[in-house]
Amino acid sequence: MVIKGETLEEVARQLLIERGVTIRDIAELVMFLQEPYIMGLQIETCIENVEGVLTKREVQNAIITGIQLDILAEEKQMLYPLQQIVEEDEGLYGVDEIIALGIVNVYGSIGFTNYGYIDKVKPGILKKLNDHEGPSVNTFLDDIVGAIAASAASRLAHDNPDKSQITQ
Ligand code: MG
């Protein structure tokens, strides 16, 4: 994989694309989370909020770390027994969720609720990432994508307190 980006943000964004996740995919998750609470919510607004989350250094660090670990697992470069744990996305491992919570942490408590919910329901791109097909490993990526969406939804909720405070 050739990384052309120079800044941390550029590299993080490029890695997401390389791993099959677009900004729009994440924006659709934000729409899924916030549509019931914000009347007339537009996908463009969701995209803006995803873009906002991606400017945070904590988020960029989580993206490059998680994706690097997924790639190492794909290349079978990890130590025993971590190789098998990550490759098989073992349920009790939990470090993938911890990295994701580092993202959600930036945006307060609504972010945690949203993350837990979306991780359980797995709509859209999350389902695609979770349905392991072929040799690709997305153990860290699915949680990171869910956390970015949850954070963007939380950011959006904070911008629309009248509409979303009561129902969340
Ligand atoms: Mg995972």
Residues whose N, C-alpha, C, O or C-beta is under 5 A from the ligand:
A	BS01	MG	D96 N138 T139 F140 D142 D143
